[in-house]
Amino acid sequence: MPSVVHPAHQRVLDAAARKAVSLEILTFEDDSTHTAEDAARAVGAELGQIVKSLVFVGLTDDGPEPVICLVSGANRVEVSRLAAVAGLPGLRRATAQEAHDLTGFVIGGIPPIGHLRPTRVVMDPDLGRFTTVWAAAGTPNAVFEVPPATLRILSNATVAPIAEEPQQSTDATGPATGATAFRTGAPSEA
């Protein structure tokens, strides 16, 4: 007897199939993949291999325009960089309700593909450091594994540096110590 596929997962599978890609979705009993840290633990991957699909919104003459950022789980989006790449001044993080209304998915489970409407996608180049990465599959308890190049094709993403840059810290003697600190201008991310 065939198992029933969750409608959100089916949208992701259908979006991939339209580009001749077959995905395998892993589901977990609870919301064990809701955050990047949770997802990394659940699948036994590095934090950097987790794809955070973050929704930002800018206002255009036609209303709100969503921009999905596919960012490495170890990184944070620098909004000013994203705004420059997207060409949308005033770009901001979408609220949970806006993210749901614009993509059709709940936060914590927003996938890189299968959205309600065509959506601009910008991808963090750091994801390309890995052989495979893990992305949300439409619900907070489901993920799929995919090579970064395939993810870029599936999502029709523009690859651009959108992450905050690490800053070299200095100690009392002056030279950089090699430790990194991150700027705090962007809103916090899960």
C-alpha positions in Angstrom: 0.0 0.0 0.0 1.6 3.4 -1.0 2.4 5.8 1.8 0.8 9.2 1.8 3.2 12.1 1.1 2.6 15.4 3.0 1.3 18.1 0.6 4.3 20.4 1.4 6.8 17.6 0.7 4.9 16.8 -2.6 5.3 20.5 -3.7 9.1 20.2 -3.2 9.2 16.8 -5.0 7.2 18.2 -7.9 9.3 21.3 -8.2 12.4 19.1 -8.4 10.8 16.7 -10.9 10.1 19.6 -13.2 13.8 20.0 -13.6 14.3 16.2 -13.9 15.8 15.8 -10.4 14.6 13.1 -8.0 14.9 13.9 -4.3 14.6 11.7 -1.2 13.0 13.4 1.7 13.9 12.4 5.2 11.3 13.0 7.9 11.7 12.9 11.6 9.3 12.2 14.4 9.4 15.8 15.9 10.6 19.2 14.8 14.2 17.9 15.0 15.2 20.0 12.0 13.6 23.3 12.9 16.9 25.1 13.4 20.2 24.7 11.5 21.8 23.2 14.6 19.0 20.8 15.1 19.1 19.7 11.4 22.9 19.2 11.6 22.5 16.9 14.6 19.6 15.0 13.0 21.5 14.2 9.8 25.0 14.0 11.2 26.3 16.9 9.1 28.4 20.0 9.7 26.5 23.1 10.6 27.8 24.7 7.3 26.1 22.0 5.3 22.7 23.0 6.5 20.8 25.4 4.1 18.9 28.1 5.9 16.1 29.3 3.6 15.5 32.8 4.9 12.7 35.1 3.5 13.3 38.8 3.0 10.9 41.2 1.5 11.2 44.5 -0.3 8.5 46.8 -1.5 8.1 47.5 -5.2 5.4 49.3 -7.1 3.6 46.0 -7.5 3.6 45.3 -3.7 5.9 43.1 -1.6 8.6 41.2 -3.4 10.1 38.2 -1.6 13.7 37.2 -1.8 14.8 33.8 -0.5 18.3 33.5 0.8 19.9 30.1 0.8 22.6 30.6 3.4 25.0 28.2 5.0 23.9 27.3 8.6 27.2 28.7 9.9 26.6 32.1 8.4 24.3 35.1 8.9 22.9 37.3 6.1 24.2 40.9 5.9 21.0 42.7 4.9 22.9 45.6 3.2 24.8 43.1 0.9 21.6 41.3 0.1 19.8 44.6 -0.7 22.6 45.5 -3.1 22.5 42.1 -4.8 18.7 42.2 -5.1 18.5 45.8 -6.0 15.8 46.4 -3.4 16.4 49.3 -1.0 14.5 48.9 2.2 14.8 45.1 2.1 14.0 43.6 5.5 13.5 40.2 7.1 9.9 38.9 6.5 7.7 38.3 9.4 6.6 34.7 10.0 3.2 35.5 8.5 4.7 37.2 5.4 7.0 34.3 4.9 4.1 31.9 5.0 1.9 34.0 2.8 4.7 34.6 0.2 6.0 31.0 0.0 3.2 28.8 1.3 5.5 27.2 3.9 6.0 27.8 7.6 9.3 29.1 9.0 11.6 26.3 10.0 10.5 24.3 7.1 10.8 26.7 4.1 12.4 24.9 1.3 14.5 26.4 -1.5 12.0 25.4 -4.1 8.2 24.8 -4.5 7.0 28.3 -3.5 3.5 29.6 -4.3 4.9 32.1 -6.8 8.1 32.6 -8.7 10.6 33.9 -6.2 14.0 35.4 -6.6 16.6 33.3 -4.8 20.1 34.3 -3.8 22.6 31.6 -2.7 25.5 31.9 -0.3 28.7 30.8 -2.1 29.9 29.1 1.1 27.5 26.2 0.4 29.7 25.3 -2.5 32.5 24.2 -0.2 30.6 21.0 0.5 29.9 17.9 -1.6 26.3 17.9 -0.5 24.1 20.1 1.6 20.8 19.6 3.5 17.7 21.8 2.9 14.3 21.9 4.4 11.7 19.9 2.5 8.5 21.9 3.3 7.9 21.2 7.0 10.0 21.7 10.1 10.7 18.0 10.5 11.8 17.1 6.9 15.0 17.6 4.9 16.6 16.5 1.6 20.3 16.2 0.6 21.5 17.6 -2.6 24.8 18.8 -4.2 25.1 22.6 -4.1 25.3 22.9 -7.9 22.0 21.0 -8.2 20.5 23.2 -5.5 21.5 26.3 -7.5 19.8 24.8 -10.6 16.7 23.7 -8.8 16.1 27.1 -7.2 17.4 29.1 -10.2 19.6 30.9 -7.6 22.0 33.8 -8.2 25.2 33.0 -6.2 26.5 36.1 -4.5 28.3 37.0 -1.2 25.5 37.8 1.1 26.9 36.6 4.4 28.5 38.8 7.1 32.2 38.9 6.8 34.2 37.7 9.8 36.4 40.4 11.3 39.9 39.8 12.6 40.2 40.6 16.3 43.3 42.1 17.7 44.9 41.6 21.1 46.7 44.2 23.2 49.9 43.9 21.1 48.1 44.9 18.0 48.4 42.1 15.4 45.4 40.0 14.4 45.0 36.9 16.6 43.0 34.9 14.0 39.9 34.8 16.1 36.7 35.9 14.3 33.9 38.0 15.5 30.8 38.9 13.5 29.2 42.3 13.0 25.9 42.7 14.7 23.9 45.0 12.3 21.6 42.3 10.9 18.6 40.8 12.7 19.2 37.5 14.4 18.6 34.3 12.5 17.8 30.8 13.5 
